[in-house]
């Protein structure tokens, strides 16, 4: 077992040797940085495909394939020509005896030698295998799946969020990689622009946080050094959105002073995500996707277009995205409607007034009321919102007016545990879980002492959310188990906990 990286970094900080232990410290050579990363459990694939492979954004006839050439993943520039031709192929079998598509794509230095291939002409609802080749080497084999069309009897997918490398191993991603899934949704905070160790910043030579494109690239490459993350990408297609730490904590995307840093963070995100070819500094993240007639996904971007918080006319969606979402609500058809939402939609009020965090939808209350009232007034049924960011699990009833306990329930929000990012202490959770419950009548469940991911099983009659948790984020192969399960029945807004898991530990559970 590798040394627990969180404790190793905290020990190095206490000894004044953090600059030698943190791989992205500016004082280290590439070789020293690699050695430090290996000591923290990083292991990359063989060059030049060190960062692995991935697929994403599946449609019925197409899917996006991704890789990035990085022979020296922690180097600011790669020892490669300006452009490298990369071969790709897709087959119906893992042995590539039944090849269905192939081609080449340029990997250019201007985009970090990343490759984004949009493979078209595929069959709906089919499993495929893919791989890349370049400079006499072949990548690992990835597995992907196209979206189905027509009648679908079941979909099984997982969500992940908040995976601070310095806070623990990715045992949760190891679990995701081993699950039988149709796809994965990542809800944001894929990287962290800072490095916190026990409340202290891991400071590199340039300062406390990354701000430039080469620095963001190195941060992504370090995170991809956890083998479990690469395994999860190779095992399933992903839908992705982002939150704040892909750029900087609690930022507003429209703030002019952040434009250069935001563009660097966005481009690095694009270079490392399995997304379709797009403009790298202003990717179109929000989109609709369908899984046959069963599931309708609205993937939201709650960072790029938002105003500052707590303004009378503030917006978290931006005018164009809000119009798009309102139109989707107005024209919603049959099936489950799932909003992929990076930060908590439900109100989280404090006792005596105010809110815990106005960086989430609580800072944009008028727009939230407008959108949720539109859901109610149009009668859009079967709304489930999946959310990350909090590092703890919440289950909430969604109401158009959270200040009115008699307002009708119009949906359910599931906020998932984090993959590894530090949550509040068990003492804080035990004290404040009941406090949050008393101040928020729509809050049904809170649990903050675990790490993991949510797994969703959806049929025409029922939505089930399984809270899958790991034993210990300090252990790379920590086992995964189901902590509890909540269900939502079709046509009946609101969730209920499965009787078989209702006695599981939690810091708050509403009795009625």
C-alpha positions in Angstrom: 0.0 0.0 0.0 1.2 3.5 -0.9 1.8 6.0 1.9 -1.4 7.9 2.7 -0.9 11.0 0.7 -2.9 13.3 2.9 -0.9 12.4 6.0 2.3 12.5 4.1 1.6 16.0 2.9 0.5 17.2 6.3 3.7 15.7 7.9 5.8 17.5 5.2 4.0 20.8 5.9 4.6 20.4 9.7 8.3 19.7 9.0 8.7 22.6 6.7 9.4 20.3 3.7 6.2 20.7 1.8 8.1 22.1 -1.2 9.8 18.8 -1.6 6.8 16.6 -1.0 4.2 18.4 -3.2 4.8 17.3 -6.8 3.8 20.7 -8.3 6.1 22.7 -6.2 8.0 25.2 -8.5 11.4 24.2 -6.9 11.3 20.6 -8.2 12.6 19.3 -11.5 10.4 17.2 -13.6 12.1 14.1 -12.4 11.8 15.2 -8.8 8.2 16.1 -9.3 7.5 12.6 -10.7 9.3 11.0 -7.8 7.2 13.0 -5.3 4.0 12.1 -7.2 4.8 8.4 -7.1 5.4 8.7 -3.4 1.8 9.9 -3.2 0.4 7.0 -5.1 0.5 8.3 -8.7 1.0 5.8 -11.5 0.6 6.7 -15.1 0.0 4.6 -18.2 2.9 4.0 -20.6 4.1 7.0 -22.7 2.9 8.8 -24.7 -0.6 7.9 -23.5 0.2 8.4 -19.8 -3.1 10.1 -19.0 -5.2 7.3 -20.3 -8.2 7.4 -22.6 -11.8 8.4 -22.2 -15.1 8.7 -24.0 -18.1 10.9 -23.5 -21.3 12.7 -24.5 -22.9 9.7 -26.1 -25.6 10.2 -28.7 -27.5 7.4 -30.5 -25.2 7.5 -33.5 -22.0 9.0 -32.1 -19.6 9.4 -29.2 -16.6 11.6 -28.3 -13.2 9.9 -27.8 -10.4 11.6 -25.9 -6.7 11.2 -25.1 -3.8 13.5 -24.6 -0.2 12.8 -25.4 2.0 13.6 -22.4 5.2 11.5 -22.3 6.3 13.6 -19.2 2.9 14.3 -17.6 4.3 16.8 -15.0 6.4 18.8 -17.4 5.1 22.3 -18.5 5.9 21.4 -22.1 6.0 18.0 -23.7 9.0 16.6 -25.6 6.9 16.2 -28.8 6.8 17.8 -32.2 4.3 20.7 -32.6 1.8 18.3 -34.3 1.6 14.5 -33.9 -0.8 12.4 -36.0 -2.7 10.1 -33.7 -4.6 7.0 -35.0 -7.8 5.9 -33.5 -10.1 2.9 -34.1 -13.4 1.7 -32.8 -14.6 -2.0 -32.8 -17.5 -4.0 -31.7 -15.2 -6.4 -29.7 -12.3 -5.9 -27.3 -10.0 -7.8 -29.7 -10.7 -5.4 -32.5 -11.6 -8.2 -35.0 -14.8 -6.4 -35.9 -13.6 -2.8 -36.5 -16.4 -0.3 -37.3 -14.5 3.0 -37.6 -11.0 4.3 -37.8 -9.1 7.4 -38.7 -6.4 9.9 -37.7 -6.5 13.1 -35.8 -3.8 15.8 -35.2 -2.6 16.4 -31.7 -1.2 19.9 -31.6 0.9 21.7 -29.0 -1.5 24.6 -28.9 -4.1 22.3 -27.3 -1.6 20.4 -25.1 -1.4 17.6 -27.7 -5.0 16.6 -26.7 -7.2 14.7 -29.1 -11.0 15.0 -29.4 -12.6 12.7 -32.0 -16.3 12.7 -32.8 -17.0 9.2 -34.0 -20.2 9.1 -36.1 -22.2 6.4 -37.9 -22.5 4.1 -34.8 -25.5 2.0 -33.9 -27.8 3.2 -31.0 -27.7 1.4 -27.6 -24.5 -0.5 -28.5 -21.2 -1.2 -26.6 -18.0 -0.4 -28.4 -14.3 -0.5 -27.7 -11.7 2.0 -28.8 -7.9 2.7 -28.7 -5.4 5.2 -30.0 -1.9 4.8 -31.5 1.0 7.3 -32.0 4.8 7.2 -32.2 4.9 3.4 -32.4 2.8 2.9 -29.3 -0.8 1.9 -28.6 -3.0 3.1 -25.8 -5.0 1.0 -23.4 -8.4 -0.1 -24.6 -11.5 1.9 -23.6 -15.1 0.8 -23.5 -18.0 3.1 -24.4 -21.7 3.0 -25.2 -24.0 4.9 -27.5 -27.4 6.2 -26.2 -30.4 4.0 -27.0 -33.5 5.2 -28.8 -37.1 4.2 -28.3 -38.3 2.2 -25.4 -35.8 1.7 -22.5 -36.6 -0.5 -19.5 -33.7 0.5 -17.3 -30.7 2.8 -17.0 -27.9 2.5 -14.5 -25.5 5.4 -14.0 -23.3 7.0 -11.3 -22.3 10.5 -10.4 -19.0 11.7 -9.1 -17.8 15.1 -7.7 -15.1 16.8 -5.7 -11.9 14.8 -5.9 -9.1 16.7 -4.2 -6.0 14.6 -4.9 -4.3 15.8 -1.8 -7.2 14.7 0.4 -7.1 11.0 -0.3 -7.1 8.2 -2.8 -9.7 7.6 -5.4 -11.1 4.3 -4.0 -14.6 5.6 -5.0 -13.5 5.8 -8.7 -12.2 2.3 -8.4 -15.8 1.4 -7.3 -17.2 3.3 -10.3 -14.9 1.5 -12.7 -16.1 -1.9 -11.5 -19.8 -1.1 -11.6 -22.1 -2.2 -14.4 -23.1 1.3 -15.7 -24.5 2.8 -18.9 -22.6 6.1 -18.2 -21.0 8.4 -15.5 -21.9 12.0 -14.8 -19.2 14.2 -13.3 -20.7 17.1 -11.3 -17.6 19.3 -11.0 -14.5 20.1 -9.0 -12.6 17.7 -11.1 -9.4 19.4 -9.9 -8.7 22.0 -7.2 -6.7 25.1 -8.1 -5.1 25.2 -4.7 -3.7 22.4 -2.5 -4.9 22.4 1.1 -3.3 20.2 3.7 -4.9 20.3 7.1 -6.2 23.8 6.4 -2.8 25.1 5.0 -2.2 25.8 1.4 0.3 23.7 -0.6 2.2 26.6 -2.1 4.3 26.1 -5.2 7.0 28.5 -6.3 4.6 30.8 -8.1 2.2 31.2 -5.2 -0.7 29.6 -3.5 -2.8 28.6 -6.6 -2.4 27.8 -10.2 -3.2 30.7 -12.6 -1.6 29.8 -16.0 -2.4 27.3 -18.7 0.8 25.2 -18.1 0.1 25.1 -14.3 -3.5 24.0 -14.9 -2.3 21.3 -17.3 0.1 20.0 -14.7 -2.7 19.9 -12.1 -4.9 17.8 -14.4 -2.0 15.5 -15.2 -1.3 14.9 -11.5 -4.9 14.1 -10.8 -4.9 11.7 -13.8 -2.0 10.0 -12.1 -4.4 8.2 -9.8 -5.0 4.8 -11.6 -8.5 4.5 -10.4 -9.6 7.7 -12.1 -8.1 6.5 -15.4 -9.8 3.2 -15.0 -13.2 4.9 -14.4 -12.8 6.9 -17.6 -11.8 3.8 -19.6 -14.7 1.8 -18.3 -17.7 4.1 -19.2 -18.7 7.1 -21.2 -19.0 10.3 -19.2 -21.2 13.4 -19.3 -19.4 16.3 -17.6 -20.0 19.7 -16.2 -17.8 21.9 -14.0 -18.0 23.9 -10.8 -15.6 26.6 -9.4 -12.3 24.8 -8.6 -11.6 24.1 -12.2 -10.7 27.8 -12.2 -10.8 29.4 -8.6 -13.0 29.1 -5.6 -16.4 30.7 -5.7 -15.8 32.7 -8.9 -18.3 34.5 -11.1 -17.6 33.6 -14.8 -18.5 37.1 -16.0 -16.0 38.9 -13.8 -13.7 40.8 -16.2 -10.6 40.6 -13.9 -10.7 36.8 -14.1 -11.0 36.5 -17.8 -7.4 35.4 -18.5 -7.2 32.9 -15.7 -10.7 31.6 -16.5 -9.7 31.0 -20.1 -6.6 29.1 -19.0 -8.6 26.9 -16.6 -11.3 26.3 -19.2 -8.8 25.3 -21.9 -7.0 22.9 -19.6 -10.4 21.4 -18.6 -11.2 21.0 -22.3 -7.9 19.4 -23.0 -8.4 16.7 -20.3 -12.1 15.9 -20.7 -13.9 13.5 -23.0 -16.0 16.2 -24.7 -16.8 16.9 -28.4 -14.6 19.3 -30.4 -15.5 22.8 -29.2 -14.0 26.2 -28.6 -11.4 25.4 -25.9 -11.7 28.7 -23.9 -15.5 29.0 -24.0 -16.9 25.4 -24.2 -20.6 25.0 -24.5 -21.2 22.9 -21.4 -25.0 23.1 -21.0 -26.9 20.7 -23.2 -29.7 18.2 -23.3 -29.2 14.5 -23.7 -31.7 11.6 -23.8 -31.4 7.9 -22.9 -34.2 6.6 -25.0 -37.7 7.4 -23.7 -36.7 6.8 -20.1 -34.4 9.6 -19.1 -34.1 13.2 -20.2 -30.9 14.9 -19.0 -30.5 18.7 -18.7 -26.8 19.3 -18.1 -26.3 22.8 -16.5 -23.4 25.2 -16.5 -23.7 27.2 -13.3 -20.3 29.1 -13.5 -19.7 30.5 -17.0 -22.7 32.9 -17.2 -23.4 33.8 -13.6 -23.5 37.3 -12.1 -22.2 38.1 -8.6 -24.2 36.7 -5.7 -27.1 38.3 -3.9 -28.1 40.8 -6.5 -31.8 41.7 -6.9 -31.6 40.8 -10.6 -28.7 38.3 -10.3 -28.5 35.3 -12.5 -26.8 31.9 -12.0 -27.9 30.6 -15.5 -27.4 33.7 -17.7 -30.1 34.8 -20.1 -29.5 32.3 -22.9 -29.2 29.3 -20.7 -32.3 30.3 -18.7 -34.4 30.7 -21.8 -33.1 27.2 -22.9 -34.0 25.6 -19.6 -37.5 27.3 -19.5 -38.2 26.0 -23.0 -37.2 22.5 -21.9 -39.5 22.7 -19.0 -42.3 24.0 -21.2 -41.9 21.2 -23.7 -41.0 18.4 -21.3 -42.4 15.0 -22.4 -42.8 11.7 -20.8 -39.9 10.0 -18.9 -37.8 11.1 -16.0 -36.3 14.6 -16.1 -32.9 14.8 -14.5 -31.1 18.1 -14.0 -27.3 17.7 -13.8 -26.6 20.4 -11.2 -23.1 21.3 -9.8 -24.2 23.2 -6.7 -27.1 22.8 -4.3 -30.5 23.9 -5.7 -32.5 23.5 -2.5 -32.6 26.2 0.1 -30.2 25.8 3.1 -31.2 28.4 5.5 -29.6 29.2 8.9 -31.6 29.3 12.1 -32.4 32.9 12.8 -32.0 34.0 9.2 -29.5 34.0 6.3 -28.1 31.1 4.4 -25.1 28.8 4.8 -23.6 29.5 1.4 -24.8 32.0 -1.2 -22.4 30.7 -3.8 -25.0 28.1 -4.5 -28.6 28.7 -5.7 -29.3 30.5 -2.3 -27.4 33.4 -3.8 -29.8 33.6 -6.7 -33.1 33.2 -5.0 -35.3 35.2 -7.4 -34.1 33.2 -10.4 -34.5 29.9 -8.5 -38.1 30.8 -7.6 -38.8 31.8 -11.2 -37.5 28.5 -12.7 -39.1 26.3 -10.1 -42.5 28.1 -10.3 -42.3 27.5 -14.1 -41.8 23.8 -13.3 -44.9 23.8 -11.1 -47.1 25.9 -13.4 -46.3 23.8 -16.5 -46.9 20.6 -14.6 -43.6 19.1 -15.5 -43.6 15.7 -13.8 -40.9 13.4 -12.3 -38.1 15.9 -11.7 -34.9 14.6 -10.0 -31.9 16.9 -9.5 -28.4 15.4 -8.9 -25.9 17.7 -7.3 -22.3 17.8 -6.0 -20.1 20.4 -4.3 -21.1 20.0 -0.6 -18.8 16.9 0.2 -21.8 15.5 2.2 -25.0 13.8 1.3 -28.4 15.5 1.4 -31.9 14.5 0.2 -34.3 17.4 -0.2 -37.9 17.9 -1.4 -38.0 20.6 -4.1 -40.7 23.2 -3.7 -41.3 26.3 -5.8 -41.2 28.4 -2.5 -38.9 26.9 0.1 -40.1 29.4 2.7 -43.6 28.0 2.5 -43.7 24.5 4.0 -47.2 24.0 2.5 -45.9 24.7 -1.0 -46.3 21.5 -3.2 -43.4 19.2 -3.7 -42.4 19.2 -7.3 -39.3 17.1 -7.3 -36.3 15.6 -5.4 -32.7 16.7 -5.1 -29.9 14.2 -4.3 -26.6 15.8 -3.2 -23.8 13.2 -3.2 -20.8 12.6 -1.0 -17.5 13.7 -2.4 -14.9 11.3 -4.0 -12.2 12.5 -1.6 -12.5 16.2 -0.8 -12.6 16.9 2.9 -16.0 17.2 4.6 -16.9 18.8 7.9 -15.8 16.9 11.0 -18.0 14.2 12.6 -18.5 16.6 15.5 -19.7 19.4 13.3 -22.0 17.0 11.4 -23.5 15.6 14.6 -24.2 19.1 16.0 -25.4 20.8 12.8 -27.3 18.0 11.0 -30.3 18.5 13.4 -29.9 22.3 13.2 -30.1 22.2 9.4 -33.1 19.9 9.6 -35.0 22.2 11.9 -34.4 25.3 9.8 -35.2 23.6 6.5 -38.5 21.6 6.6 -37.8 20.2 3.0 -34.5 18.6 4.2 -35.2 14.8 4.6 -31.7 13.4 5.2 -28.1 14.5 5.9 -25.0 12.4 6.2 -21.5 13.8 6.2 -19.1 11.2 7.6 -18.5 9.2 4.5 -16.9 9.6 1.0 -18.1 7.9 -2.2 -20.5 8.4 -5.1 -24.2 8.0 -5.9 -25.5 5.2 -8.1 -28.9 5.6 -9.8 -31.1 2.8 -11.1 -34.0 4.1 -13.1 -37.0 2.2 -14.5 -40.3 3.5 -15.9 -41.9 3.1 -12.5 -39.2 4.1 -10.0 -36.0 6.1 -9.5 -33.6 4.6 -6.9 -30.5 6.4 -5.6 -28.0 4.2 -3.8 -25.4 6.1 -1.6 -22.3 4.1 -2.3 -19.5 4.8 0.2 -16.0 3.7 0.8 -14.5 2.5 4.0 -11.5 4.9 4.2 -10.2 7.5 1.7 -6.7 6.8 3.0 -6.7 3.3 1.5 -6.5 3.0 -2.4 -8.5 -0.2 -2.6 -10.9 0.5 0.2 -14.1 -1.5 -0.3 -17.4 0.0 -1.4 -20.8 -0.6 0.1 -24.3 0.9 0.0 -24.9 3.1 3.0 -28.6 3.7 2.2 -31.1 3.9 -0.7 -33.8 6.4 -1.5 -36.6 5.8 -4.0 -38.9 8.1 -6.0 -42.0 6.6 -7.5 -43.1 7.7 -10.9 -46.0 10.2 -10.7 -45.5 10.9 -7.0 -43.2 13.8 -6.2 -41.0 13.3 -3.2 -38.6 10.5 -2.0 -38.7 7.9 0.7 -35.9 5.8 2.2 -35.7 2.1 1.7 -36.9 0.3 4.8 -33.9 -2.1 4.6 -31.4 0.7 5.0 -33.3 3.2 7.2 -31.3 2.2 10.3 -28.0 3.2 8.6 -26.0 6.0 10.3 -27.0 9.6 9.5 -26.6 12.9 11.3 -30.2 13.9 10.4 -33.2 12.0 9.2 -36.7 13.5 9.1 -39.2 11.2 10.8 -42.2 12.1 8.7 
